[in-house]
Amino acid sequence: MLISYIMSNFILEPVQIDFKEFIPYIGEKQMKVHYNGHYMKYIANFNKLLESDSKLKKIYCEVKKTTVEEHFKKSLLLLIVELFDKNSDIVHNTAQIYNHELYWKTIVSSEKSIHMLCNIKNKLFDSHETFSSFYNKFINEGIKHFGSGWLWLIFVNNKLDIITTHDAIIPYTEQILGVIDLWEHSYYLDYESERKKYLENMFKMINWTKIYSKISLISLKN
């Protein structure tokens, strides 16, 4: 029992999501392939590395000991990405876990998203023009991004903005609010090569309440 308990403490648990929540813009099959076929592989790879790498295990234990459970995983993942070789398997898998989990938290059902935006649009955008500008940049930056990567919603110069990064890169220099997956495995079953259509629908699924809450926290700290 003791051995079982100790071993169970040295694994990273996956987040749980509802595959049906994102219908019709992300089909259940697409989400299952994304979650089980990609995200869960990153989790499995990380746990294998955790077993074999003493430095990784030490960091895991220290963060778990000094951080409340609610913030444990985020603190752990970002610290690992910061401390290890950027080209290592540890960082590749860790960053992809962080990015995917933030992606799950960035999107909600379209019905919820539209309701949220109607309620707080005036708090997020100064005018219809600033909203339109943000929307156009969201679509255009996502379309022109070549290859795999991530489209980040950030807060800079006291406003919402958009940047993209390649592969699994996390933009440490920015105040991150959310992220949209640009890897083809996140949308190809539903959209094939139509990334623009995917992005247009992802905009209708942003968790605006969570975005606004993060902006409020950033503003309080500043």
N, C-alpha and C positions, 0 to 999 in steps of 0.2 A: 504493500500500500504506500509506504514512504517513497519508494523508488518511483512508483506511478505518479505520486503527487509532485515530486521534484521534476520529473520529465515533463509533466503537463504545464509546469510553470515556464519552461524554456521553449515555448512556441509562440508564434504570432498568430492570433486568431483573425480570420477574415471578417469584414463587416457583412451584415446581412441586408439584402435589399429585396424589394417586391418586384419581381420581373414584369408583372402586369401593370404596374403604376404608370409606365411610360407609353403605353399604347394610346393613340395609334401611331405616334411619331417614331417610337422605337418598338419594334415587334418583340414579342416574348422570345421567339427563337433567336433573334439577333442579340438580345440581352443575355440569354443563357450562354450562347457561344462566347460572348465577350467576357462574361463573369467567370464561367467554368473553364473555358479554354485558354484564357489569357491571364486574367487577374489571379485566379487560383494557382496558376503555375508560378507566378511571381511569389506568392505566399509560400508554396511548397519549396521553391528554390531557396528562399530566405531561411526557412526553418532548417534546411539541410546545412546551409552555411553557418547557422547559429550553433549547430551541433559540433561543427568542426573547427570553428575559428574562435580562439580563446579571447582575443581582443573584442570581438563582436559580442560574445557572451558576457564579458565584464561590463561593457557599456549597457547592455540590456538590463543587467542586474542593478547597476547604479541608478539608471533612469527610473526603473520600476520602484526602487526603494525611496527615491526622493521626489517622485511626482505623483499627484493624485491620479486615480485611474482614468478619469475623464480626459486628461491631457497626456497620458502616458504614451500612446502610440504616436501622436503627432510629434512630440518632443523627441522620442526615440528615433523616428525615421529621419527627421531633419538633421539631427546630430550626427547620425551615421553618414549621411550624404556629405556633411561638412568635413568629417574626420578621415574618411577613407579615400583611396585613390579613385579619381573620377572615372577612370576607365576599367575599374574592377567589377567583377560580377556582383559583389556586395552592393555597390552603389547603383548599378543598373537595375537590379531587382528591387532594392529599397525605394529608389525614386519612383519606379513604376507602381509600387504599392501606394505610396503617398499620392501620386497623381490620380490614380484610378479612384481612390477613396474620396478625394476631393471632388472628382467628377461626379460620383454618385450623389454627393451632398449638394452639388451645384444645380442639379436638375430635379424637377418635380413634374407632376402631371400638368398638361397644358392648361387645364381648367383652374388649377391652383395658381399657376404662374400668372395667368391673365388677371385673375382676381387680385393677386398681390400687386401687380403693376398698376392697376386702376387705383388702388388705395394709396400708393406711395410714389407714384410717378413724379409728382410735383416736388417731393423731397429729394429725389435722385437727380432730376434734370431741371435746369433753370427755365427752359422753354422747349417748345416743340422742335425748334431748330437744333438744340443740343441733343435732344433725344434722337432725332433723325441722323445727326452726325455720328453719334455713338453706334446706332444700328448699322449704318453704312460701313463704318470701320470694322465692326464685328464681322460682317459678311465678307468684305473685301480682303481683310487681313487673312481670314480663314481660307479664302479661295486661292490667293496668290502664294500661300505658304507651300513650298515644294516638299513633297515627301511626307514622312511621318512626323508627328509632333503634337503640340498642345497650344490651344488658344486661351490665353490668360486674361481674366478680368482683374484689373488692378486699380488702385487708388493712388493717383499722383497729381501733384499741383492742385490739390483740393477738388479733384474731379475723377469720374470714372474714365478709364482708358483701356486699350487693348494692345497686347503684344503677343507674339508667338515664339515658341522655342522648339528646337529639333529634338527628336528621339525622346529621352526621358529627362531632359534638363529642366530644373526648377529655377525660376528667376529670383534669386536671393535678394537682389538689390531693390525689389519692388514690394509694395504692400499688396499681398495677394488676397483677392476677394473670392475667386472661383476659377474654374477651368473647364474647357470643353475639349474632349478627345478628338484629335485629328488623324489618328492612326486609322487606316482603312478597316481594320478589324472591328472598329466601333460602329461602323455604319454600312458596310458593303452588302450585306445580305438584304437590307431594306432599300438602299439607295444606289447600289453599284457605283458608277463613277460620278454620280450627281452630288458632289460635295456641296454645291451651292444650296440645293434643296434641303440637304441635311442641316446646314447651318441656319437656314431660314426657319426650320422647324425647331432647332435647338434654342433659338432665341425665344420661342414661344414656351419654353420649358424651364427658363431660369428661375431659380428660387430667389426672387427679389427681396423677400423679407430677410433672408440670411445675408444677402449682399448688403442691405441697408444696416443691419445689425453690426456687421463687421466695420462698415464705414463709421458708425457711431462710436465704436470702441476705439478705432484709430484716432478719431477726433478728440476723444476724452484723454488719451495718452499724450496727445500733442498739446 
